[in-house]
Amino acid sequence: MPESNVRYLELVRELSDRIVEAQRPIRILDSIKWSSEVRSGFFDSGCKNLPDVDASYYQRKNPLEFVPADARNAFHQIDRDIARKLGQLSPLATIMRRICREYQTVVRMLEARGTPDFGVYSEELYGSASDVFHAGDPTLADLGTMMEGTLINLLKNQSMVEPEKTISAERAVKILNKRLLDAFPDVGIRVLLNDQMTADAAAGSDYLKIRSDARFNSLDIDVLEVHEGWVHLGTTLNGMAQPWCTFLGKGPPSSTTTQEGLAVLTEILTMRSSPSRLYRLINRVRAVTLAEEGADFVEVFNYLRANEMSDDDSYAIAVRIFRGSTPTGRPFTKDLAYMRGFVQTYNFMRLAMSEGKLDSLPVLFCGKVTLEDIKTYRMLMDEGVVVAPKFLPPHFADLKGLATWMSFSRFISSLSFDQLEADYNALL
């Protein structure tokens, strides 16, 4: 390899490592979480009183582990050095500089916890329920409304009832340890119990955490295996294995939509998901929509409870939407990523299949990538700057089955559903 190429790759690695180091103390979800005391207080009030959460609450309970001004300045300096050393027109430099600017916005968002500006920065990073997929298309809010009706009808059927959650956290750890060891041999993946979490489970760099008092059913275990394991852990490990673009092991907000969408799509493609699971995801979209329209925490909670969600699930979803904000403030919109990402990733795969560009699909797993950057990463793989993913889920490692299934998708989607409904109603 020419010396100039070696020097270029060394610069990419140096700047990439600086991004990784600068983002290390920034923990978005830890910085905006609500404590178990807030939950107890809400239920003690008969689910009637707004939780006592404001800007001072976050400062007391979740102090930031970094100095915001220093963090913003660090990313600004990396941004400038990327432009000086890699060039302002380099496609890779464009991605890396955008990531630096995203993290600056993340820092501003965390500084604004408990204030109206928090929701403004959240929308800048994660979007809004009023966003459209394409000009003239329905909004995310419309998707939530349309899917809600379909899923409510499905869930009325007795066959859709999920099994009771009889699997303890300890048992779930044993099951998932075995499954993920089979999926990721020789990389030291661990599934661990954790008693400090609010979510049931969360993936880290080389581990999956399970909340100690959580309970699961077999469907939950299946979803955790493919969603948190195959996708989130898989893309993290592939990103951390990158020799030069080490930033691909970390997920900035712009990668969230693609990552969560790919995870939900993988659940569905592998038949691990369920209408109940999808209903919970759709209700997150509905909850964000309501909060954007001015509903407060209690109103969102009551809406979810009125739509056949349990008290625990209603509270969990409402907290996800208002964390970082206040019970009357604008929402944290990250949960829009699941459905937005599913639609976008599915359409990308459908187009890639119809045009025979199958080489683009494994790029989704080379790290924490954003769909808009796939073409650039494909070029960087050809140049040896990005390496191909070591781990691919089975349906991506061998695309024949997926390609066969998706070959019909363009034709089927062109059919008029209203006409199909008229033609087939007599058969139902």
FINU-379978 format. One record per residue: x, y, z of N, C-alpha, C in turn; residue in one letter. Coordinates in steps of 0.05 Angstrom, whole numbers, padded with zeros to 5 digits, always signed. Atoms other than C-alpha are relative to their C-alpha. Layout:
# FINU-379978
XYZXYZXYZA...
This chain:
# FINU-379978
+00017-00024+00000+00000+00000+00000+00018+00025+00000M-00016-00025+00001+00028+00069-00019+00000+00014+00027P-00003-00013-00025+00053+00109+00040-00021+00021+00005E+00021-00020-00003+00002+00164+00026-00026-00012+00009S+00025+00014-00009-00055+00114+00034+00002-00008+00029N-00004+00008-00028-00025+00088+00099-00005+00024+00018V+00003-00024-00016-00021+00159+00126-00030+00009+00001R+00028-00008+00000-00093+00173+00105-00016-00018+00020Y+00014+00018-00018-00119+00111+00141+00007+00005+00029L-00008-00006-00027-00079+00129+00203-00014+00025+00010E+00014-00024-00007-00111+00198+00203-00029-00006+00006L+00028+00008-00004-00180+00167+00196-00003-00014+00027V+00000+00015-00025-00165+00121+00255+00003+00020+00024R-00006-00020-00021-00137+00179+00297-00025+00017+00006E+00024-00018-00003-00198+00224+00285-00024-00016+00010L+00022+00018-00009-00246+00166+00293+00002-00007+00029S-00004+00006-00029-00216+00147+00360-00006+00024+00017D+00006-00024-00016-00223+00219+00383-00031+00003+00003R+00029-00001-00002-00298+00217+00367-00010-00020+00021I+00008+00021-00019-00305+00152+00406+00006+00009+00029V-00007-00009-00027-00268+00181+00466-00017+00023+00009E+00015-00024-00007-00305+00247+00465-00029-00007+00008A+00028+00007-00006-00374+00213+00466-00002-00019+00024Q+00000+00021-00021-00354+00163+00521-00017+00007+00025R+00015-00007-00024-00383+00201+00581-00029+00007-00005P+00028-00008+00006-00448+00219+00544-00018-00024-00001I+00018+00023-00002-00502+00171+00565-00029+00012+00000R+00025-00014+00003-00568+00197+00538-00022-00011+00018I+00022+00013-00015-00616+00147+00570+00004+00001+00030L-00006-00002-00028-00581+00147+00637-00005+00029+00010D+00002-00028-00008-00584+00223+00638-00029+00010+00002S+00027-00010+00001-00659+00228+00627-00020-00019+00013I+00017+00020-00011-00687+00168+00664-00015+00011+00025K+00016-00006-00024-00741+00173+00718+00004-00023+00020W-00006+00020-00021-00729+00136+00784-00025-00016+00007S+00022+00017-00010-00772+00081+00815-00017+00016+00020S+00015-00016-00019-00793+00132+00868-00022+00016-00015E+00019-00014+00016-00828+00172+00813-00024-00018-00006V+00021+00020+00006-00866+00110+00793-00018-00005+00024R+00015+00006-00024-00886+00094+00864-00019+00023+00007S+00016-00023-00006-00910+00165+00875-00025+00003-00018G+00021-00003+00020-00952+00164+00812-00022-00020+00007F+00020+00021-00006-00987+00098+00830-00013+00005+00027F+00012-00006-00026-00996+00120+00902-00021+00021-00001D+00020-00022+00003-01035+00180+00877-00025-00011-00015S+00022+00011+00015-01083+00132+00842+00002+00007-00030G-00006-00007+00028-01050+00151+00775-00014+00026-00008C+00013-00025+00006-01080+00220+00780+00018+00024+00000K-00018-00023-00003-01023+00267+00799+00023-00001-00019N-00024-00002+00018-00970+00290+00750+00025-00005+00016L-00025+00005-00014-00901+00264+00770+00015+00026+00005P-00015-00024-00008-00857+00316+00805+00027-00001-00013D-00026+00001+00015-00803+00320+00751+00003+00027-00014V-00006-00025+00013-00771+00386+00730+00030+00001-00004D-00029-00003+00006-00702+00413+00712+00017-00007+00024A-00016+00005-00024-00678+00409+00784+00000-00030+00006S+00001+00029-00004-00700+00336+00787+00024-00014-00014Y-00021+00013+00016-00651+00316+00732+00028+00008+00011Y-00025-00009-00011-00595+00357+00763+00007-00015+00026Q-00004+00015-00025-00605+00322+00830+00005-00029-00005R+00000+00030+00002-00618+00251+00807+00019-00010-00021K-00016+00009+00023-00580+00247+00741+00021+00021-00008N-00020-00021+00007-00521+00295+00744+00017-00010-00024P-00016+00008+00024-00482+00296+00678+00028-00006+00009L-00027+00008-00006-00415+00262+00679+00021+00014-00017E-00019-00015+00017-00383+00314+00635-00008+00030+00003F+00005-00029+00001-00377+00390+00630-00010+00007-00027V+00012-00005+00027-00424+00410+00573+00017+00018-00018P-00016-00018+00017-00382+00468+00548+00025-00014-00010A-00024+00015+00008-00320+00424+00547-00006-00021-00021D+00007+00020+00019-00356+00369+00510-00007+00012-00027A+00006-00013+00026-00384+00416+00457+00025+00010-00013R-00025-00010+00012-00315+00447+00447+00017-00023-00011N-00016+00023+00010-00283+00378+00440-00010-00009-00027A+00011+00008+00026-00330+00359+00384+00004+00021-00021F-00005-00022+00020-00322+00427+00351+00029-00002-00010H-00028+00002+00008-00247+00417+00351+00005-00024-00018Q-00003+00023+00017-00252+00347+00322-00012+00006-00027I+00013-00008+00025-00299+00374+00269+00019+00016-00017D-00019-00017+00015-00248+00427+00249+00024-00016-00010R-00023+00016+00007-00191+00377+00249-00006-00019-00023D+00008+00018+00022-00230+00329+00204+00001+00016-00026I+00000-00016+00025-00241+00385+00153+00028+00007-00009A-00028-00007+00007-00167+00405+00156+00016-00023-00010R-00017+00023+00006-00138+00335+00152-00011-00019-00021K+00012+00018+00019-00188+00296+00110-00012+00014-00024L+00012-00015+00022-00216+00352+00067-00030+00004+00004G+00028-00007-00004-00284+00386+00067-00019-00015-00019Q+00017+00013+00020-00309+00348+00006+00001-00031+00001L-00002+00029-00002-00289+00278+00027-00026-00012+00011S+00025+00012-00010-00352+00233+00035+00003-00010+00029P-00004+00010-00027-00322+00201+00097+00001+00024+00020L-00002-00023-00017-00305+00269+00126-00027+00012+00005A+00027-00011-00003-00376+00292+00114-00016-00016+00021T+00013+00017-00020-00403+00233+00155+00011+00006+00028I-00012-00003-00026-00354+00243+00212-00005+00028+00011M+00006-00027-00009-00366+00318+00215-00029+00002+00009R+00028+00000-00008-00441+00307+00217-00004-00012+00028R+00002+00013-00026-00432+00260+00276+00009+00019+00022I-00010-00019-00020-00391+00312+00313-00022+00021+00006C+00021-00020-00004-00447+00363+00303-00024-00012+00014R+00022+00013-00014-00499+00314+00325+00005-00002+00030E-00006+00002-00028-00463+00302+00390-00001+00027+00014Y+00002-00027-00011-00459+00377+00401-00030+00006+00007Q+00028-00004-00004-00535+00378+00394-00010-00018+00024T+00007+00017-00022-00541+00319+00442+00008+00013+00026V-00009-00014-00025-00501+00358+00494-00019+00022+00007V+00019-00022-00004-00547+00418+00485-00027-00011+00010R+00026+00012-00009-00608+00372+00493+00002-00008+00029M-00003+00009-00028-00581+00343+00558+00003+00024+00019L-00001-00024-00016-00565+00412+00584-00028+00011+00005E+00027-00012+00000-00638+00430+00570-00021-00019+00013A+00019+00019-00013-00669+00372+00610-00019+00016+00018R+00019-00012-00017-00733+00393+00642-00009+00028-00008G+00008-00026+00011-00741+00456+00599-00013-00004-00027T+00012+00003+00027-00780+00470+00535+00019-00006-00022P-00020+00004+00022-00716+00469+00494+00007-00030-00003D-00006+00028+00003-00707+00395+00509-00015-00013-00023F+00016+00011+00021-00764+00377+00463+00008+00010-00028G-00009-00011+00025-00737+00423+00409+00024-00015-00011V-00025+00015+00008-00669+00389+00408-00007-00029-00006Y+00008+00028+00005-00702+00320+00412-00011-00003-00028S+00012+00001+00027-00743+00335+00350+00021+00004-00022E-00022-00004+00020-00680+00360+00314+00016-00026-00004E-00016+00025+00001-00645+00294+00330-00016-00024-00010L+00015+00025+00005-00701+00243+00324-00025+00004-00016Y+00023-00005+00017-00756+00277+00284-00026+00004+00016G+00026-00005-00012-00830+00288+00297-00020-00019-00012S+00021+00017+00010-00894+00248+00289-00014+00012-00024A+00012-00013+00023-00916+00299+00237+00017-00002-00025S-00017+00004+00023-00858+00280+00191-00013-00019-00020D+00010+00019+00021-00876+00247+00124+00023-00016-00010V-00021+00018+00011-00838+00190+00092+00009+00012-00027F-00006-00013+00026-00842+00224+00023-00021+00021-00004H+00019-00022+00005-00877+00286-00004-00027-00012-00008A+00027+00009+00007-00952+00273-00005-00008-00026+00014G+00006+00025-00014-00946+00209+00037-00012+00005+00027D+00009-00004-00027-00979+00197+00104+00023+00006+00019P-00020-00006-00021-00943+00221+00167+00003-00024+00018T-00004+00021-00021-00916+00178+00223-00025-00002+00017L+00024+00000-00016-00977+00199+00263-00023-00016-00015A+00019+00015+00016-01021+00172+00206+00005-00030+00001D-00008+00028-00002-00983+00107+00207-00010-00012+00027L+00008+00009-00027-00996+00101+00282-00030-00005+00001G+00029+00002-00001-01071+00113+00273-00010-00024-00017T+00008+00021+00018-01078+00065+00214+00007-00028+00012M-00009+00025-00011-01038+00009+00247-00015-00007+00026M+00014+00004-00026-01074+00018+00314-00026-00015-00005E+00026+00013+00006-01142-00001+00284+00004-00029-00009G-00005+00027+00010-01114-00062+00248+00008-00018+00023T-00010+00017-00022-01078-00088+00310-00021-00005+00021L+00022+00003-00019-01138-00076+00356-00018-00023-00009I+00017+00022+00011-01179-00121+00310+00013-00027+00002N-00015+00025-00002-01125-00174+00309+00000-00010+00029L-00003+00008-00028-01117-00174+00384-00026-00009+00014L+00026+00010-00010-01191-00189+00394-00002-00030-00003K+00001+00029+00005-01177-00259+00368+00015-00015+00023N-00011+00015-00022-01163-00309+00423+00027-00012-00006Q-00025+00012+00007-01106-00339+00384+00024+00019+00002S-00021-00020-00002-01067-00274+00391+00009+00005+00029M-00007-00004-00028-01065-00277+00467+00028-00012+00005V-00028+00010-00006-00992-00283+00491+00000-00016+00025E-00002+00016-00025-00970-00333+00543+00007+00018+00024P-00007-00014-00025-00962-00310+00615+00030+00003+00002E-00029-00005-00004-00894-00281+00635+00009-00015+00024K-00008+00018-00022-00870-00339+00676+00030-00005+00002T-00029+00005+00001-00796-00337+00658+00014+00022+00017I-00014-00020-00017-00754-00303+00713+00024+00012-00015S-00023-00012+00012-00697-00257+00697+00024-00019+00000A-00023+00019-00002-00647-00309+00721-00002-00022-00021E+00003+00020+00021-00676-00361+00674+00004+00012-00028R-00004-00013+00026-00678-00311+00616+00030+00004-00005A-00029-00003+00003-00604-00298+00628+00013-00026-00010V-00012+00026+00008-00587-00372+00622-00008-00007-00029K+00009+00007+00028-00629-00381+00558+00015+00018-00020I-00013-00018+00019-00601-00319+00524+00030-00003-00001L-00029+00005+00001-00530-00334+00544+00007-00023-00019N-00005+00022+00018-00535-00400+00508-00005+00007-00029K+00007-00007+00028-00569-00372+00446+00021+00020-00012R-00019-00020+00011-00521-00313+00439+00028-00011-00002L-00026+00013+00003-00461-00357+00451+00001-00015-00026L+00001+00014+00026-00484-00398+00391+00001+00020-00023D+00000-00020+00021-00495-00335+00350+00027+00014-00003A-00025-00015+00000-00430-00301+00370+00022-00017+00013F-00020+00016-00012-00379-00356+00383+00027+00015+00002P-00028-00010-00003-00310-00335+00410+00002+00030+00002D-00004-00029-00003-00326-00262+00423-00007+00010+00028V+00004-00007-00028-00343-00264+00497-00025+00015+00007G+00025-00013-00006-00415-00241+00495-00011-00009+00027I+00010+00007-00027-00446-00239+00565-00029+00011+00002R+00026-00009-00007-00518-00234+00588+00000+00002+00031V-00004-00006-00029-00521-00203+00658-00025+00010+00013L+00021-00011-00016-00571-00187+00712+00008+00029+00009L-00005-00027-00009-00578-00113+00731-00024+00010+00016N+00022-00009-00017-00619-00083+00787-00003+00031+00000D+00001-00030+00002-00609-00009+00767-00015+00010-00024Q+00013-00008+00026-00647-00010+00701-00029+00006+00004M+00029-00004+00002-00716+00016+00684-00012-00017-00022T+00009+00017+00022-00722-00021+00618+00004-00029+00007A-00004+00029-00005-00729-00097+00617+00027-00010-00009D-00026+00009+00010-00666-00105+00576+00013+00022-00016A-00015-00020+00016-00612-00064+00541+00027-00012-00008A-00026+00010+00010-00552-00081+00498+00022+00020+00005A-00024-00017-00003-00482-00055+00512+00019-00007-00022G-00020+00004+00020-00417-00063+00475+00004-00030-00006S-00003+00029+00003-00407-00138+00488-00017-00015+00020D+00017+00012-00020-00463-00153+00536-00029+00009-00004Y+00028-00006-00001-00538-00154+00545-00009+00000+00029L+00009-00002-00028-00567-00130+00611-00030-00006+00002K+00028+00007-00006-00632-00159+00639-00006+00010+00028I+00008-00010-00027-00669-00124+00696-00007-00022+00019R+00001+00023-00019-00667-00168+00757-00028-00008+00007S+00027+00007-00009-00741-00164+00774-00019-00003-00024D+00017+00003+00024-00767-00169+00702-00008-00029-00004A+00009+00027+00007-00807-00228+00678-00008-00001-00029R+00002+00003+00029-00814-00255+00608-00016-00024-00008F+00010+00025+00012-00850-00304+00563+00018-00008-00023N-00018+00011+00021-00821-00345+00506+00002+00020-00023S-00001-00020+00022-00840-00291+00455+00020+00022+00007L-00018-00021-00008-00802-00239+00495+00029-00009-00004D-00027+00011+00003-00740-00283+00496+00008+00000-00030I-00006+00001+00029-00744-00293+00420+00006+00028-00010D-00004-00028+00009-00750-00217+00409+00027+00010+00010V-00025-00010-00011-00691-00202+00455+00024-00013-00016L-00022+00014+00014-00648-00254+00418+00006+00014-00026E-00005-00011+00027-00657-00223+00349+00003+00031+00001V+00000-00030+00000-00670-00149+00366+00025+00010+00014H-00023-00010-00016-00619-00136+00421+00025-00015-00008E-00024+00016+00005-00573-00194+00403+00010+00002-00029G-00009+00001+00028-00569-00204+00328+00005+00027-00012W-00003-00026+00013-00578-00131+00309+00016+00019+00017V-00015-00020-00016-00556-00085+00366+00028-00009+00008H-00026+00010-00007-00500-00128+00392+00017-00006-00025L-00015+00007+00025-00482-00153+00322+00012+00024-00013G-00011-00024+00014-00474-00083+00292+00021+00013+00018T-00020-00011-00018-00436-00060+00354+00026-00015-00003T-00025+00016+00003-00386-00118+00349+00013+00004-00027L-00011-00004+00027-00379-00108+00274+00013+00028-00002N-00012-00027+00000-00367-00033+00285+00025+00001+00016G-00025+00000-00016-00316-00045+00340+00023-00015-00013M-00021+00015+00015-00279-00092+00293+00011+00016-00023A-00010-00017+00022-00269-00036+00242+00029+00009+00006Q-00028-00008-00006-00194-00023+00236+00005+00030-00001P-00005-00029+00003-00200+00050+00216-00023+00017+00009W+00024-00016-00007-00271+00076+00224-00012-00011+00026C+00009+00011-00026-00277+00058+00298-00025+00013+00010T+00025-00013-00008-00334+00108+00306-00025-00017-00007F+00022+00017+00008-00378+00055+00273-00009-00019+00023L+00008+00016-00023-00379+00018+00340-00019+00015+00019G+00017-00016-00017-00419+00075+00371-00023+00012-00016K+00024-00009+00015-00489+00098+00352-00009+00028+00006G+00011-00027-00003-00502+00172+00344-00030+00000-00006P+00029-00001+00004-00576+00194+00341-00007-00006-00029P+00008+00004+00028-00575+00193+00264-00001-00030-00007S+00001+00029+00006-00563+00117+00266-00023-00014+00014S+00021+00013-00016-00620+00104+00314-00023-00010-00017T+00022+00008+00017-00674+00102+00261+00006-00026-00016T-00008+00024+00016-00636+00052+00217+00004-00024+00019T-00005+00022-00018-00614+00010+00277-00026-00012+00011Q+00025+00011-00012-00683+00004+00309-00018-00011-00022E+00015+00010+00022-00717-00004+00242+00009-00027-00010G-00011+00026+00007-00670-00060+00223-00006-00022+00020L+00006+00019-00021-00682-00093+00290-00029-00009-00001A+00028+00008+00002-00758-00091+00283-00005-00016-00025V+00003+00015+00025-00753-00115+00211+00010-00029+00004L-00012+00027-00005-00709-00173+00234-00019-00017+00017T+00020+00014-00016-00761-00191+00287-00022-00012-00018E+00023+00008+00017-00815-00194+00233+00009-00021-00020I-00010+00019+00020-00773-00230+00180+00005-00028+00011L-00006+00026-00012-00754-00285+00229-00024-00011+00016T+00025+00009-00013-00826-00292+00254+00002+00000+00031M-00003-00001-00029-00804-00273+00325-00019+00021+00012R+00017-00021-00011-00851-00213+00332-00029-00011+00004S+00028+00008-00005-00925-00214+00350-00017+00026-00002S+00017-00024+00000-00985-00167+00343+00001+00016+00026P-00002-00014-00025-00979-00151+00417+00025+00017+00001S-00025-00014+00001-00907-00131+00408-00002+00025-00019R+00003-00022+00019-00924-00089+00347-00019+00021+00011L+00020-00019-00012-00983-00057+00384+00014+00018+00020Y-00015-00017-00019-00935-00033+00438+00017+00020-00014R-00017-00019+00016-00889-00002+00386-00018+00022-00012L+00018-00019+00012-00948+00031+00351-00011+00020+00022I+00010-00017-00021-00973+00058+00418+00021+00021+00008N-00021-00020-00005-00906+00093+00427-00003+00023-00020R+00004-00021+00020-00919+00130+00362-00025+00016+00007V+00025-00014-00008-00990+00147+00386+00006+00018+00024R-00006-00016-00024-00962+00171+00453+00016+00025-00007A-00016-00024+00009-00911+00217+00419-00019+00020-00014V+00019-00018+00014-00966+00244+00374-00017+00016+00020T+00017-00014-00019-01011+00260+00433+00015+00021+00015L-00016-00019-00016-00955+00293+00472+00007+00024-00018A-00006-00022+00018-00936+00335+00411-00025+00018-00004E+00025-00016+00003-01009+00357+00407-00008+00013+00027E+00005-00015-00025-01006+00381+00480-00010-00017+00023G+00009+00017-00023-01028+00321+00522+00022-00002+00021A-00020+00003-00022-00994+00315+00590+00003-00030+00007D-00007+00027-00008-00967+00252+00624-00025-00016+00007F+00024+00015-00009-01033+00232+00657-00018-00005-00023V+00018+00004+00023-01072+00242+00593+00010-00021-00019E-00011+00021+00016-01024+00199+00554-00003-00027+00013V+00003+00025-00016-01025+00146+00609-00028-00010-00002F+00028+00008+00001-01101+00145+00609-00008-00009-00028N+00006+00008+00028-01104+00141+00533+00009-00029-00004Y-00012+00027+00003-01059+00079+00534-00016-00020+00015L+00015+00019-00017-01098+00047+00591-00027-00005-00012R+00026+00003+00013-01163+00059+00554+00001-00017-00025A-00004+00016+00024-01134+00023+00494+00012-00028+00006N-00006+00028-00008-01126-00044+00530+00030-00005+00007E-00027+00004-00011-01055-00031+00555-00002-00003+00030M+00000+00003-00029-01040-00054+00626+00010+00025+00013S-00011-00024-00014-01024-00002+00679+00030+00001-00002D-00030+00000+00001-00951-00024+00679+00010+00008-00028D-00008-00007+00027-00945-00020+00603-00007+00029-00007D+00008-00028+00006-00983+00046+00600+00020+00019+00013S-00019-00017-00014-00936+00076+00652+00027-00001-00014Y-00026+00003+00012-00874+00048+00618+00002+00015-00026A+00000-00014+00026-00893+00077+00550-00001+00030+00005I+00002-00028-00005-00913+00144+00579+00026+00012+00010A-00026-00009-00010-00847+00150+00616+00020+00002-00023V-00019-00001+00023-00808+00134+00552-00004+00026-00016R+00006-00024+00017-00843+00193+00518+00007+00026+00015I-00004-00025-00015-00835+00245+00574+00028+00001+00014F-00026+00000-00014-00766+00225+00602+00018+00022-00013R-00016-00022+00009-00718+00283+00596-00015+00026-00001G+00017-00024+00001-00776+00331+00591-00014+00003+00027S+00016-00001-00025-00829+00347+00643-00027-00013-00007T+00026+00013+00006-00898+00315+00651-00020+00016-00016P+00017-00016+00016-00928+00373+00614+00015+00011-00025T-00017-00011+00021-00872+00386+00564-00001-00015-00026G-00001+00014+00026-00856+00367+00493+00015-00026+00003R-00010+00027-00005-00837+00294+00485+00029-00005-00010P-00025+00012+00010-00772+00256+00476-00008-00019-00023F+00012+00013+00024-00784+00231+00405+00016-00024-00011T-00016+00023+00010-00733+00174+00400-00017-00024-00008K+00015+00024+00006-00788+00122+00400-00014+00000-00027D+00010+00000+00028-00811+00143+00331+00019-00016-00018L-00020+00013+00017-00748+00109+00305-00008-00028-00008A+00006+00028+00005-00777+00039+00309-00017-00003-00025Y+00018+00002+00023-00834+00049+00260+00011+00015-00025M-00012-00015+00023-00800+00102+00217+00022-00017-00012R-00023+00017+00010-00738+00057+00212-00009-00025-00014G+00011+00024+00013-00779-00005+00196-00008+00006-00028F+00010-00007+00027-00813+00029+00137+00023+00007-00019V-00022-00009+00017-00749+00061+00111+00018-00024-00008Q-00019+00023+00005-00706-00002+00118-00013-00020-00018T+00014+00019+00017-00759-00047+00088-00001+00010-00029Y+00000-00011+00028-00766+00000+00027+00027-00001-00013N-00027+00001+00011-00691+00003+00019+00006-00029-00009F-00005+00028+00007-00686-00073+00020-00016-00008-00025M+00017+00007+00022-00744-00080-00028+00011+00011-00027R-00012-00012+00024-00711-00032-00078+00026-00015-00007L-00025+00015+00006-00643-00067-00071-00006-00027-00013A+00007+00026+00011-00676-00134-00085-00010+00003-00029M+00012-00002+00026-00716-00109-00145+00021+00008-00021S-00021-00009+00018-00653-00078-00176+00024-00019+00000E-00022+00019-00001-00608-00137-00159+00025+00010+00013G-00024-00012-00013-00561-00095-00116+00002-00012+00028K+00000+00015-00026-00555-00148-00061+00025+00007+00016L-00024-00006-00015-00484-00126-00043-00004+00023+00020D+00005-00022-00018-00513-00065-00009-00012-00008+00027S+00014+00008-00024-00552-00104+00043+00018-00007+00024L-00018+00004-00023-00494-00130+00086+00012+00025+00012P-00011-00025-00010-00470-00058+00093-00016+00009+00024V+00017-00008-00023-00528-00048+00141+00011-00009+00026L-00010+00013-00025-00490-00091+00191+00030+00006+00006F-00029-00004-00004-00419-00063+00185+00005+00018+00024C-00003-00017-00024-00431-00018+00246-00026+00015+00004G+00023-00017-00005-00478+00035+00271-00003+00020-00023K+00002-00016+00024-00494+00062+00202-00027+00013-00002V+00025-00014+00007-00547+00109+00176-00007-00007-00029T+00009+00009+00026-00588+00088+00116+00010+00019-00022L-00008-00019+00021-00571+00152+00078+00030-00002-00008E-00029+00003+00005-00496+00134+00082+00008-00026-00013D-00007+00027+00010-00501+00063+00054+00017+00001-00025I-00016-00001+00025-00475+00082-00015+00029+00008+00005K-00027-00008-00007-00415+00117+00016+00015-00022+00013T-00014+00022-00013-00399+00059+00061+00006-00023-00019Y-00005+00021+00020-00405+00011+00002+00025+00007-00016R-00024-00009+00014-00353+00053-00034+00025-00003+00018M-00022+00002-00019-00309+00054+00028+00008-00029+00005L-00007+00028-00002-00313-00021+00033+00016-00009-00024M-00016+00007+00024-00288-00027-00039+00028+00011+00002D-00027-00013-00003-00230+00019-00019+00016-00011+00023E-00014+00012-00023-00213-00021+00043+00000+00018+00025G+00001-00017-00024-00228+00036+00091-00020-00011+00020V+00020+00014-00017-00289-00001+00119+00001-00030-00008V-00001+00029+00005-00287-00077+00126-00028-00012+00001V+00026+00013+00000-00345-00124+00113-00007-00011+00027A+00007+00010-00027-00385-00146+00174+00007-00029+00004P-00007+00028-00006-00360-00209+00207-00025-00016+00007K+00025+00014-00008-00428-00226+00236-00023+00011-00016F+00025-00006+00013-00492-00228+00196-00021-00019+00010L+00022+00019-00007-00559-00256+00219-00005-00020-00023P+00002+00021+00021-00576-00321+00182-00015+00009-00025P+00016-00008+00023-00628-00289+00136+00014+00020-00018H-00017-00018+00016-00576-00238+00113+00025-00014-00010F-00023+00015+00009-00518-00286+00110-00006-00017-00025A+00009+00014+00024-00557-00327+00060-00026+00013-00009D+00022-00017+00008-00604-00281+00021-00021-00014-00017L+00018+00012+00020-00639-00333-00022-00029+00000+00010K+00028+00001-00010-00700-00341+00023-00012+00028+00001G+00010-00028-00001-00707-00266+00035-00005+00011-00027L+00004-00010+00028-00698-00251-00039-00025-00012-00012A+00024+00013+00011-00752-00301-00057-00025+00013+00011T+00024-00011-00012-00801-00272-00008-00005+00029-00010W+00003-00028+00007-00788-00200-00027-00004+00005-00031M+00003-00003+00029-00790-00213-00102-00029+00008-00008S+00028-00006+00006-00866-00208-00100-00009+00027+00011F+00010-00022-00016-00868-00146-00056-00008+00024-00017S+00007-00024+00017-00868-00093-00111-00026-00004-00014R+00025+00005+00014-00924-00126-00149-00024+00001+00020F+00022+00002-00019-00966-00140-00087-00007+00028+00010I+00005-00027-00011-00958-00068-00061-00014+00018-00021S+00013-00016+00020-00983-00042-00128-00030-00005-00002S+00028+00007+00001-01051-00076-00119-00016+00019+00018L+00017-00017-00016-01108-00033-00093-00012-00016+00023S+00011+00015-00023-01125-00055-00022-00030+00004+00001F+00029-00004-00001-01194-00023-00027-00015-00019-00019D+00012+00019+00018-01209-00066-00088+00002-00028+00010Q-00003+00027-00012-01181-00128-00055-00020-00004+00022L+00019+00002-00022-01225-00114+00005-00028-00005-00011E+00026+00004+00013-01286-00109-00040-00003-00028-00012A+00001+00026+00013-01268-00172-00078+00000-00024+00020D-00004+00023-00018-01250-00216-00018-00019+00000+00024Y+00017-00002-00024-01300-00192+00034-00020-00023+00002N+00020+00021+00000-01350-00245+00013+00012-00027+00009A-00014+00025-00008-01298-00299+00030+00005-00001+00030L-00007-00001-00028-01289-00276+00102-00024-00005+00018L
